[in-house]
Amino acid sequence: MDKKQKREMFCRTFNTESGRMVLEYLKDYVHFQDGAFYHDPRMQDFMQGRRSVVCEILNNLEEKEDDGTEI
């Protein structure tokens, strides 16, 4: 699958009312906006891993070509 096909699949999934609601739930669930710091490095890594899933979704929804235009 190329970048354009992947972006189209993410958009079909998350650019619906239900998809947006799921994405908002995931943001809350993984404390996406918090950027919290944990003294335990294992917990810090665990939380960052959870957060990276939402980052991947958002990056695919906002994917741009190398010249800056949207795919």
Beta strands, then each sheet from edge to edge (+ up, - down):
end
